[in-house]
Amino acid sequence: MKTATQLIHSIPVDELTGAISVPIYQTSTFVQESPGINKGFEFSRANNPTRKVLENIICNLEEGYAGFAFASGMAAIDAVLKLLKSGDEILTVDDTYGGIFQMFHHMIERFGIKVNFTDTSNIDNISAAITPRTRFIWLESPTNPTLKISDIKSVSKIARQHDILLVVDNTLCTPLLQQPIPMGADIVIHSASKYLAGHTDVIAGLVVVNTKPLADQLRFNQNISGSILSPFEAWLTIRGIETLYLRLEKQCSNAMAIATWLATHPAVDKVFYPGLDTHKNHHIARKQQKLYGALVSFSLKNDNIKSAIRIVNATRLFKLAESFGGVKSMLDHPATMTHRNIPEDFRKKAGLQDSCIRLSIGIEDAEDLINDLKQALDKLNQPSSGKQITVLQ
């Protein structure tokens, strides 16, 4: 089957009633015929029919062994990190999401797990950074917000040689654009709050693993910690996945048009989008992604925070908000919003400039979105209103 057909028909009809929409099993526990004899469900913390459908859907889409649904993307990451022990090390991308940086830098290291940050878009950096204690290579590809691309298949070969697990955050691509497990990844993570659910109304996280031993360990971690996705949020995510193909196709088309236009604007210094042939690893993105995604970032020639804030405050269609992946276009200033807790020197070393603006491209008309950005960028040539701009640090 083609992708669009496979996606729709990966969502089952309810066997009990024939309901074409997956039922919401809003129950905490299940009646048993006799101790240990049940219909496959005992207590919703351990397993729930609605959540199970979502877990099976993401597992099938990622071509993995088992899937797990968590209360948030960060809860999913937390469960994966609990596969490690004190003394282990993680090798991860330098341009990591702000929340993950905080978890790595302020929490995981307190438990004796060392995190080594490096630019994984250069394969030589990975080989040089591996130590005898490295247990995870942790990729985000593309990264957020500078959209660096790592060669997943090549990194997986290095990981195999050193008996290291490869973890890939696939949030920006979803399994429709990229499937890391067939390329050699062991664990795939999603913030399902983004493109999978797709309507900025859900907080959810998903994990897919490629082996039974990993599934057993992760199932234990999830059940013991209780970081589960509720039946209602699972149902909303399933409903969002039904339209994922249509949404992403339009969003990616819009993103390419906007990135191409931004690259011609005189106020723009750099455009970060793997679909442009000027992108450092465009050739890798072309090889491992079906489309180039719906996130676009750019920096200004006048590289300062106040110029960036002036632009993000001036858009009309793009809504200023954290997160991405919804049907409405949004924008974010990472240095003062999603990434403000990352030290300035660390941000800049990773290539995140003060003026960087991240665009989450929605399903509106591309021309309208371009016109909105144009009128906002034009504000740079106009006298300041004199309104005080507060910069959070």
C-alpha positions as CSV (number, residue, x, y, z in Angstrom):
1,M,0.0,0.0,0.0
2,K,1.0,3.6,-0.5
3,T,1.9,5.7,2.5
4,A,-1.4,7.6,2.7
5,T,-3.4,4.4,2.5
6,Q,-1.2,2.5,5.0
7,L,-1.5,5.4,7.5
8,I,-5.3,5.5,7.4
9,H,-5.7,1.7,7.6
10,S,-3.2,1.3,10.4
11,I,-6.0,2.7,12.7
12,P,-8.2,-0.3,13.5
13,V,-11.9,-0.7,13.6
14,D,-13.0,-1.7,17.2
15,E,-13.4,-5.5,17.2
16,L,-16.0,-5.4,20.1
17,T,-18.5,-3.0,18.6
18,G,-17.4,-2.2,15.0
19,A,-16.8,1.5,15.9
20,I,-14.9,3.1,13.1
21,S,-13.5,5.6,15.7
22,V,-11.2,4.1,18.3
23,P,-13.2,4.0,21.6
24,I,-12.0,5.9,24.7
25,Y,-11.6,3.4,27.4
26,Q,-11.9,5.8,30.3
27,T,-11.4,3.2,33.1
28,S,-8.8,2.7,35.8
29,T,-9.2,-1.0,36.2
30,F,-10.6,-4.1,34.5
31,V,-12.8,-7.0,35.9
32,Q,-11.0,-10.3,35.9
33,E,-12.6,-13.8,35.5
34,S,-10.3,-15.2,38.1
35,P,-6.9,-14.1,39.5
36,G,-4.6,-13.6,36.6
37,I,-7.3,-14.6,34.0
38,N,-8.4,-11.5,32.1
39,K,-8.9,-10.1,28.6
40,G,-5.3,-8.7,28.5
41,F,-5.9,-5.7,30.7
42,E,-5.6,-5.5,34.5
43,F,-4.9,-1.8,35.4
44,S,-4.7,1.2,33.2
45,R,-1.3,2.2,34.5
46,A,0.1,-1.0,33.0
47,N,-2.1,-1.1,29.9
48,N,-5.1,0.5,28.4
49,P,-7.0,-0.5,25.2
50,T,-7.0,3.1,23.8
51,R,-3.4,3.7,24.6
52,K,-2.5,0.3,23.2
53,V,-4.0,1.1,19.8
54,L,-1.8,4.3,19.6
55,E,1.3,2.3,20.7
56,N,0.6,-0.3,18.0
57,I,0.1,2.5,15.4
58,I,3.4,4.2,16.1
59,C,5.2,0.9,16.3
60,N,3.9,-0.1,12.8
61,L,4.7,3.3,11.3
62,E,8.2,3.2,12.6
63,E,8.7,-0.5,11.7
64,G,9.8,-1.3,15.3
65,Y,9.2,-4.1,17.8
66,A,7.1,-2.3,20.4
67,G,5.7,1.2,21.0
68,F,5.0,3.1,24.3
69,A,2.8,6.2,24.9
70,F,3.8,8.6,27.6
71,A,2.3,11.7,29.3
72,S,4.8,14.0,27.5
73,G,7.8,13.9,25.3
74,M,10.0,14.7,28.3
75,A,8.4,11.7,30.1
76,A,9.3,9.5,27.2
77,I,12.9,10.8,27.3
78,D,13.0,10.2,31.0
79,A,12.0,6.6,30.7
80,V,14.6,6.0,28.0
81,L,17.3,7.6,30.1
82,K,16.4,5.2,33.0
83,L,17.9,2.4,30.9
84,L,21.3,3.8,31.9
85,K,23.2,3.6,35.1
86,S,25.8,5.7,37.0
87,G,29.1,5.8,35.2
88,D,27.5,5.6,31.7
89,E,28.0,8.3,29.1
90,I,25.8,9.8,26.4
91,L,27.1,11.3,23.2
92,T,24.5,13.8,21.9
93,V,24.0,16.7,19.5
94,D,25.3,20.1,20.4
95,D,22.2,21.9,19.1
96,T,19.8,20.1,21.4
97,Y,16.3,21.2,22.4
98,G,16.3,23.4,25.5
99,G,14.3,21.0,27.7
100,I,16.6,18.1,26.9
101,F,19.7,20.2,27.6
102,Q,18.3,21.0,31.1
103,M,17.5,17.3,31.7
104,F,21.0,16.3,30.6
105,H,22.9,19.1,32.2
106,H,21.0,19.6,35.5
107,M,19.5,16.2,36.2
108,I,21.1,13.3,34.6
109,E,24.6,14.4,35.4
110,R,23.6,14.5,39.1
111,F,23.2,10.7,38.9
112,G,26.7,10.2,37.6
113,I,25.9,10.0,33.9
114,K,28.1,12.1,31.8
115,V,26.8,13.9,28.6
116,N,29.2,14.8,25.8
117,F,27.8,17.4,23.3
118,T,29.2,17.4,19.8
119,D,28.2,18.4,16.3
120,T,26.9,15.0,15.0
121,S,26.3,16.4,11.5
122,N,30.1,15.7,11.0
123,I,30.5,12.0,11.3
124,D,34.2,12.3,12.3
125,N,33.2,14.2,15.4
126,I,31.2,11.1,16.6
127,S,34.1,8.7,16.3
128,A,36.4,11.1,18.1
129,A,33.9,11.6,21.0
130,I,33.2,8.0,21.8
131,T,34.7,6.6,25.0
132,P,34.6,3.1,26.6
133,R,31.7,4.3,28.7
134,T,29.5,5.6,25.9
135,R,26.2,3.7,26.0
136,F,23.9,6.0,24.0
137,I,24.5,8.0,20.8
138,W,21.5,10.4,21.0
139,L,20.6,12.1,17.8
140,E,18.0,14.8,16.8
141,S,17.9,14.9,13.1
142,P,17.0,17.5,12.0
143,T,18.0,19.4,15.2
144,N,15.9,22.2,16.7
145,P,16.3,25.0,15.8
146,T,19.3,25.1,13.5
147,L,18.1,22.0,11.6
148,K,21.4,20.2,11.4
149,I,21.3,16.8,9.7
150,S,23.1,13.7,10.9
151,D,23.6,10.6,8.7
152,I,21.6,8.1,10.7
153,K,22.7,5.1,8.7
154,S,26.4,5.9,9.0
155,V,26.1,6.7,12.7
156,S,24.3,3.4,13.3
157,K,27.3,1.6,11.8
158,I,29.6,3.3,14.2
159,A,27.3,2.5,17.1
160,R,27.2,-1.2,16.2
161,Q,31.0,-1.3,16.0
162,H,31.2,0.0,19.6
163,D,28.1,-1.9,21.0
164,I,26.3,1.4,21.6
165,L,22.6,2.0,21.4
166,L,21.5,4.6,18.9
167,V,18.6,6.8,20.0
168,V,16.9,9.1,17.5
169,D,14.5,11.9,18.3
170,N,12.3,11.8,15.1
171,T,9.8,14.5,16.2
172,L,10.6,16.9,13.4
173,C,10.2,14.3,10.6
174,T,7.6,11.8,12.0
175,P,7.7,8.3,10.5
176,L,6.1,9.6,7.3
177,L,9.3,11.5,6.3
178,Q,11.9,9.4,8.0
179,Q,12.1,6.0,9.6
180,P,15.3,5.7,11.8
181,I,14.8,2.0,12.8
182,P,15.2,0.6,9.3
183,M,18.3,2.8,9.1
184,G,19.8,1.2,12.2
185,A,18.4,3.0,15.2
186,D,17.6,1.1,18.3
187,I,15.2,3.6,19.9
188,V,13.0,6.3,18.4
189,I,11.4,9.1,20.4
190,H,8.6,11.5,19.5
191,S,7.0,14.5,21.1
192,A,3.6,13.6,19.8
193,S,2.4,17.0,20.9
194,K,3.9,18.3,17.6
195,Y,3.1,16.9,14.2
196,L,1.6,13.6,15.1
197,A,-1.3,15.0,17.1
198,G,-1.0,18.1,15.0
199,H,-3.5,20.5,16.5
200,T,-1.7,22.0,19.5
201,D,-4.2,20.5,21.9
202,V,-2.2,17.5,23.3
203,I,0.8,16.9,25.4
204,A,2.1,13.4,24.6
205,G,5.3,11.4,24.0
206,L,6.0,8.2,22.1
207,V,8.8,5.7,22.1
208,V,9.5,2.8,19.7
209,V,12.2,0.2,20.3
210,N,13.6,-2.5,18.0
211,T,14.0,-5.5,20.3
212,K,12.2,-7.5,23.0
213,P,14.8,-6.9,25.7
214,L,14.5,-3.1,25.2
215,A,10.7,-3.4,25.2
216,D,10.7,-5.3,28.4
217,Q,13.0,-2.8,30.1
218,L,11.0,0.2,28.9
219,R,7.7,-1.4,29.8
220,F,9.0,-1.9,33.3
221,N,10.2,1.7,33.6
222,Q,6.9,3.1,32.3
223,N,4.8,0.9,34.6
224,I,6.8,1.6,37.7
225,S,7.1,5.4,37.2
226,G,3.5,5.7,36.0
227,S,4.3,8.3,33.3
228,I,1.5,7.1,31.0
229,L,-0.7,8.8,28.4
230,S,-4.3,9.1,29.4
231,P,-7.0,7.4,27.2
232,F,-8.4,10.7,26.1
233,E,-5.0,12.2,25.0
234,A,-4.3,8.8,23.3
235,W,-7.5,9.1,21.3
236,L,-6.8,12.8,20.4
237,T,-3.3,11.7,19.1
238,I,-4.9,8.8,17.1
239,R,-7.4,11.3,15.6
240,G,-4.5,13.6,14.7
241,I,-2.5,10.9,13.0
242,E,-5.5,10.2,10.6
243,T,-4.7,13.5,8.9
244,L,-1.0,13.5,9.3
245,Y,-0.2,12.8,5.6
246,L,-2.3,15.6,4.3
247,R,-1.1,18.1,6.9
248,L,2.6,17.3,6.5
249,E,2.4,17.4,2.7
250,K,1.0,20.9,2.8
251,Q,3.2,22.1,5.6
252,C,6.4,20.9,3.9
253,S,5.4,22.5,0.6
254,N,4.8,25.8,2.4
255,A,8.1,25.5,4.2
256,M,10.1,25.1,1.0
257,A,8.4,28.1,-0.5
258,I,9.0,30.2,2.6
259,A,12.7,29.1,3.0
260,T,13.3,29.9,-0.6
261,W,11.8,33.3,-0.3
262,L,13.7,34.1,3.0
263,A,17.0,33.2,1.3
264,T,16.5,36.2,-1.1
265,H,15.5,38.8,1.6
266,P,18.2,41.5,2.2
267,A,17.7,41.5,5.9
268,V,18.3,37.8,6.3
269,D,21.7,36.4,7.0
270,K,21.2,32.6,7.1
271,V,18.3,30.3,6.4
272,F,18.3,27.0,8.1
273,Y,16.3,24.5,6.1
274,P,17.6,21.1,4.8
275,G,15.5,21.4,1.6
276,L,17.8,24.2,0.3
277,D,20.8,23.0,-1.7
278,T,22.9,25.5,0.3
279,H,22.3,23.5,3.5
280,K,25.5,21.8,4.6
281,N,24.0,18.3,4.6
282,H,21.3,18.7,2.0
283,H,22.6,15.6,0.3
284,I,22.0,13.5,3.4
285,A,18.6,14.9,4.0
286,R,17.7,14.1,0.4
287,K,18.9,10.5,0.9
288,Q,17.2,9.7,4.3
289,Q,14.1,12.0,4.3
290,K,11.0,11.8,2.0
291,L,10.4,15.5,2.4
292,Y,12.4,18.2,4.2
293,G,10.0,19.0,7.1
294,A,8.0,22.0,8.1
295,L,10.3,23.8,10.4
296,V,12.3,26.8,9.1
297,S,14.8,29.0,11.0
298,F,16.6,32.1,10.0
299,S,19.0,34.7,11.4
300,L,19.3,38.4,10.7
301,K,22.3,40.3,9.3
302,N,21.6,42.7,12.2
303,D,22.3,39.9,14.7
304,N,20.9,41.0,18.0
305,I,18.0,40.0,20.3
306,K,16.1,43.2,20.0
307,S,15.8,43.1,16.2
308,A,14.5,39.5,16.4
309,I,12.0,40.4,19.1
310,R,10.8,43.3,16.9
311,I,10.0,40.9,14.1
312,V,8.3,38.2,16.2
313,N,6.1,40.9,17.8
314,A,5.1,42.2,14.3
315,T,3.7,39.1,12.6
316,R,-0.1,38.8,12.2
317,L,-0.6,35.3,11.0
318,F,2.4,33.7,12.7
319,K,1.4,33.3,16.3
320,L,4.2,33.9,18.9
321,A,4.3,30.7,20.9
322,E,6.5,27.9,22.0
323,S,6.1,24.4,20.4
324,F,5.6,23.6,16.7
325,G,3.9,21.2,14.4
326,G,0.3,22.5,14.5
327,V,-2.0,23.5,11.6
328,K,-1.6,27.2,12.5
329,S,1.7,28.8,11.8
330,M,3.8,29.9,14.8
331,L,7.1,31.5,15.5
332,D,9.5,31.4,18.3
333,H,12.7,33.3,19.4
334,P,14.8,30.5,20.8
335,A,17.4,32.7,22.6
336,T,14.7,34.2,24.9
337,M,12.1,31.4,24.8
338,T,12.6,27.7,24.2
339,H,16.4,27.8,24.6
340,R,16.9,30.7,27.1
341,N,18.1,28.3,29.8
342,I,21.0,27.2,27.7
343,P,24.1,29.3,28.5
344,E,24.8,31.9,25.8
345,D,28.3,30.7,25.0
346,F,27.0,27.1,24.6
347,R,24.2,28.3,22.3
348,K,26.5,30.3,20.1
349,K,29.1,27.6,19.8
350,A,26.3,25.3,18.6
351,G,25.4,27.9,15.9
352,L,22.3,29.4,17.6
353,Q,22.6,33.1,17.0
354,D,20.9,35.8,19.1
355,S,18.7,36.8,16.1
356,C,17.6,33.3,15.2
357,I,13.9,33.0,14.6
358,R,12.2,29.6,14.3
359,L,9.1,29.2,12.1
360,S,6.6,26.4,12.5
361,I,4.9,26.3,9.2
362,G,1.2,25.6,9.1
363,I,-1.4,24.8,6.5
364,E,-2.4,28.3,5.5
365,D,-1.7,29.7,2.0
366,A,2.1,30.1,1.5
367,E,1.7,33.5,-0.2
368,D,-0.2,34.8,2.8
369,L,2.5,33.6,5.1
370,I,5.3,35.1,3.0
371,N,3.4,38.4,3.0
372,D,3.2,38.3,6.7
373,L,6.9,37.7,7.1
374,K,7.6,40.5,4.6
375,Q,5.6,43.1,6.5
376,A,7.3,42.0,9.8
377,L,10.8,42.2,8.3
378,D,10.0,45.6,6.8
379,K,9.6,46.9,10.4
380,L,13.4,46.7,10.7
381,N,13.6,49.7,8.3
382,Q,11.1,51.8,10.2
383,P,11.7,53.9,13.3
384,S,11.3,52.2,16.6
385,S,8.0,52.8,18.3
386,G,9.9,53.5,21.5
387,K,8.1,50.7,23.3
388,Q,10.3,49.0,25.9
389,I,11.3,45.5,25.0
390,T,11.9,43.2,27.9
391,V,14.5,40.5,27.2
392,L,14.3,37.4,29.4
393,Q,17.5,35.8,30.5
